[in-house]
Structures are given as C-alpha cells and as structure tokens.
Amino acid sequence: MPYRRTESIEARLLDNRSRILAAAREQVSEGGWDEAQIASIAAAAKMATGTVYRYFASKAELFAEVLSQVSRRELEVLSSIASTDAPPPERLHAAVATFVRRAMQKPRLAYALIAEPCDKAIDEERLKWRAEISRAIMALIGAGQRLGHFRPDLQPEVAATAIVGGFMEGLIGRLSPLTGRHPTSAKARQTFIDDLSRQIADLCCAAVLIPDSSNVVALPGVKRNKP
C-alpha cells in the first residue's frame, strides 16, 4: 500500500514552508539578497539549517520563491485597481501611485525585488513577474484607447513596457541603500512618499494621454499647486 501523508502532516509541512518563506522575506527586507543567509533564516524560523534544504534545494530557489510570493501580491493589488469601473486614466494613475507607495513602505525589500544584483534564477523570476505587471498595464491601456482616453497611435504592449520600466526606474534611486535619502519624521516621510508617487504616476499618465485632453488625474489627499 503506497504511503499517504495525513492531513496533520501536510499541515505541518505547509506551516514549515510558510515559516521559512516568512523568515527569508524578513531577512531580505533587512539586508537584501547578499545579507540573507540560510543559517539566519533557519534560526528565525526556529528550525535546523538542514530542514530548510528539505523544502528548498538551494538559496537561489528559496529567494526566487520569496520574489514570486511578494510579486504575486503586488500584481493582485495592481490588477484589483485596474479592474475597477473608474475612468482608465484614474485607474492607471492609482495603479502606479499605489505600486510606488507600497514599495516605499519597505524600500530594502522593494530594491531587492526590482534592481539589486542577484543570482540568475532570481533574476529570471523577476523578469517573469515584471512581464506579468506589464500585461496588466497593457490591458488597462487598451481599455483606455477604446474609450478614447489614451493615444490611439501607441502600441499597448510598447506603452505598457515603457510605463512599467519608467515607474520602476523612478523608484530605484529612492530605494537603493546607497543613494536613498528619506525624511526621518513619520509625517514628513508620508508627505515625501505621497509626492513621489504622484509625480511618477503623473509622468506615466502623461505618456499615454491624448494631448490637450481634458482628463485631470489627481492623487486623493495630495494638494496640487495652482499654476
């Protein structure tokens, strides 16, 4: 008779895997890919180092799964915004601004996921999820074109790739542990993040809006200076 795992064993194995991923994500959030080590991840998960390798064959495989897990959540948030009934320009602005704000809440983790040099396996996963994000933006641009909000001369795939590349590139300098400089007080930091997210989202929208369009997109809660 073939061996079958009981529900309790399956639950325990799943719990161990979840604990490893949570610990790895926290380690990457604190020091990036290089600083996160299997031994410290195992200690944080309260298990032996060898146990980690029972679930993940290598450090690269573990980190690729961390990247996939976090990226999947970001894609879900972005897709949820993109699928609302708001006008496409507002959806695009909100999607980009939300991505920027969420990244700035955990800058070290976001930098690792977006730009930090890493193992090939991790980079391949990064490119896969970046393409998924581009597809979500591409669908939104297509909808905006059909409704007459966005420039009809642009190929949605090209525009989406440029927009995703733009808002990620716009974040790198702010996220980098070497160059990122942020206000220390909570209020000033929030104002800084709101302003940054608005500016990046404004630029992304401006790239696809029809010239002289009457579409006005504003990030809720952020006051604009009158010309």
C-alpha distance (Angstrom), angle and dihedral (degrees) to the residues before:
residue distance angle dihedral
M1 . . .
P2 3.82 . .
Y3 3.78 116.6 .
R4 3.78 114.7 -106.3
R5 3.76 124.4 -167.8
T6 3.81 115.2 -122.9
E7 3.80 120.4 -125.1
S8 3.80 90.5 -106.7
I9 3.80 91.7 54.3
E10 3.81 91.4 47.5
A11 3.80 89.9 50.0
R12 3.81 91.8 49.5
L13 3.79 92.6 49.0
L14 3.79 90.9 48.8
D15 3.79 90.5 48.2
N16 3.81 91.3 51.4
R17 3.80 91.2 50.1
S18 3.80 91.3 48.6
R19 3.82 91.2 49.6
I20 3.81 91.4 50.8
L21 3.80 92.3 49.5
A22 3.80 92.4 46.6
A23 3.80 91.6 49.8
A24 3.81 92.1 46.5
R25 3.79 91.8 49.2
E26 3.80 90.4 51.5
Q27 3.81 92.1 48.7
V28 3.81 91.5 50.7
S29 3.82 89.2 47.4
E30 3.78 89.2 57.7
G31 3.79 102.8 41.8
G32 3.79 113.0 0.0
W33 3.79 128.5 -118.7
D34 3.81 97.3 -46.6
E35 3.80 96.8 49.8
A36 3.79 95.0 47.9
Q37 3.81 109.3 88.9
I38 3.80 130.2 -176.3
A39 3.81 92.1 -122.5
S40 3.81 93.2 55.1
I41 3.81 91.3 43.2
A42 3.81 90.3 52.3
A43 3.80 91.3 48.8
A44 3.81 91.5 50.2
A45 3.81 89.9 49.1
K46 3.83 89.4 48.4
M47 3.78 96.1 -121.8
A48 3.80 139.8 105.3
T49 3.80 119.7 -82.9
G50 3.79 90.6 -119.3
T51 3.80 90.2 57.0
V52 3.81 90.3 62.1
Y53 3.81 89.7 57.8
R54 3.81 89.9 54.4
Y55 3.80 87.6 67.3
F56 3.80 101.0 31.7
A57 3.78 123.2 33.2
S58 3.80 94.1 -150.4
K59 3.77 144.2 4.2
A60 3.81 89.5 -105.2
E61 3.80 91.6 54.2
L62 3.80 91.1 50.5
F63 3.79 93.0 48.5
A64 3.79 92.4 46.0
E65 3.81 87.4 56.2
V66 3.83 90.6 48.9
L67 3.79 89.6 52.5
S68 3.80 91.1 47.1
Q69 3.80 92.8 49.0
V70 3.80 95.0 50.3
S71 3.81 93.9 40.8
R72 3.81 91.1 50.6
R73 3.80 89.6 56.7
E74 3.81 92.4 48.1
L75 3.78 90.3 50.1
E76 3.80 90.5 50.7
V77 3.82 90.8 53.1
L78 3.79 92.5 46.8
S79 3.81 93.3 46.0
S80 3.79 91.0 49.4
I81 3.80 90.6 55.9
A82 3.81 92.6 43.9
S83 3.81 92.1 53.3
T84 3.82 97.3 55.7
D85 3.81 123.8 107.9
A86 3.81 94.4 -112.1
P87 3.84 118.3 118.2
P88 3.84 110.9 -80.9
P89 3.84 94.7 -111.8
E90 3.80 90.3 55.4
R91 3.80 91.5 46.4
L92 3.81 92.2 49.7
H93 3.79 91.9 47.8
A94 3.80 92.6 47.4
A95 3.81 92.9 46.5
V96 3.81 93.9 51.9
A97 3.81 94.7 40.9
T98 3.81 91.6 49.0
F99 3.81 92.1 49.7
V100 3.82 90.1 51.5
R101 3.81 94.1 46.9
R102 3.81 93.1 48.3
A103 3.81 91.2 48.5
M104 3.80 91.8 50.9
Q105 3.80 91.4 52.8
K106 3.84 89.4 66.0
P107 3.81 103.2 21.6
R108 3.81 98.1 168.5
L109 3.79 92.9 52.1
A110 3.80 92.3 43.8
Y111 3.80 91.3 50.1
A112 3.81 90.6 52.4
L113 3.79 91.2 49.6
I114 3.81 96.0 45.4
A115 3.78 109.9 32.0
E116 3.81 118.8 -7.3
P117 3.83 114.3 119.9
C118 3.79 108.7 -104.3
D119 3.78 147.9 161.4
K120 3.82 117.3 -61.4
A121 3.80 92.8 -111.4
I122 3.80 91.0 55.0
D123 3.80 92.2 46.1
E124 3.80 91.4 51.3
E125 3.80 89.5 54.1
R126 3.80 89.9 47.1
L127 3.81 91.6 54.0
K128 3.80 91.1 47.7
W129 3.79 93.6 55.7
R130 3.78 93.1 41.4
A131 3.81 87.0 57.3
E132 3.82 89.6 50.4
I133 3.80 90.5 53.3
S134 3.80 90.0 48.5
R135 3.80 90.0 52.8
A136 3.81 91.1 53.7
I137 3.81 90.8 50.4
M138 3.81 90.6 45.0
A139 3.82 91.1 56.7
L140 3.79 89.8 50.3
I141 3.80 92.2 50.2
G142 3.79 90.9 49.2
A143 3.80 90.1 52.7
G144 3.80 90.2 49.5
Q145 3.78 91.4 51.1
R146 3.78 92.7 51.0
L147 3.80 90.3 52.2
G148 3.80 92.8 47.2
H149 3.81 98.0 -111.4
F150 3.80 99.7 110.9
R151 3.79 132.6 50.5
P152 3.81 109.7 -82.3
D153 3.81 92.8 -152.9
L154 3.81 93.1 68.5
Q155 3.78 122.9 91.9
P156 3.83 104.9 -126.9
E157 3.80 92.4 -137.9
V158 3.81 92.8 52.6
A159 3.80 93.0 44.1
A160 3.82 92.6 48.4
T161 3.80 92.6 49.1
A162 3.81 90.8 50.0
I163 3.81 92.8 47.7
V164 3.81 94.6 48.4
G165 3.80 90.7 45.6
G166 3.80 89.1 47.9
F167 3.78 99.1 52.2
M168 3.79 92.9 42.0
E169 3.81 92.2 48.5
G170 3.80 89.0 46.8
L171 3.79 88.7 57.5
I172 3.80 100.4 46.4
G173 3.79 97.7 80.2
R174 3.80 91.5 47.3
L175 3.80 93.3 47.0
S176 3.80 99.0 43.7
P177 3.82 113.9 107.8
L178 3.82 87.1 -142.6
T179 3.80 100.0 52.1
G180 3.80 107.3 14.0
R181 3.80 113.2 113.4
H182 3.80 119.4 -178.5
P183 3.83 135.2 175.6
T184 3.78 113.4 -97.3
S185 3.80 101.7 -141.7
A186 3.80 117.3 81.0
K187 3.81 93.7 -126.7
A188 3.80 94.9 48.1
R189 3.79 91.0 45.4
Q190 3.80 92.3 52.3
T191 3.80 91.0 49.1
F192 3.80 89.1 49.4
I193 3.81 92.2 50.8
D194 3.81 93.1 46.1
D195 3.79 91.5 50.3
L196 3.80 92.9 46.4
S197 3.80 93.2 48.5
R198 3.81 91.1 48.3
Q199 3.80 94.0 49.5
I200 3.80 94.4 48.0
A201 3.82 92.0 45.3
D202 3.83 91.0 47.3
L203 3.80 91.0 54.0
C204 3.80 92.9 47.1
C205 3.81 91.5 51.0
A206 3.80 92.7 45.3
A207 3.80 89.2 57.9
V208 3.82 92.7 64.4
L209 3.81 106.3 24.5
I210 3.79 115.6 107.4
P211 3.84 108.9 -103.4
D212 3.81 113.0 -97.0
S213 3.79 88.9 13.7
S214 3.77 115.5 163.2
N215 3.80 89.4 -137.8
V216 3.78 108.7 124.6
V217 3.78 115.7 -169.1
A218 3.78 120.6 -170.8
L219 3.76 131.8 175.0
P220 3.83 107.8 -121.6
G221 3.78 113.7 -109.4
V222 3.81 95.6 17.9
K223 3.79 118.0 106.9
R224 3.77 118.3 -142.5
N225 3.75 123.3 -143.5
K226 3.77 111.9 -114.8
P227 3.83 114.9 -120.8
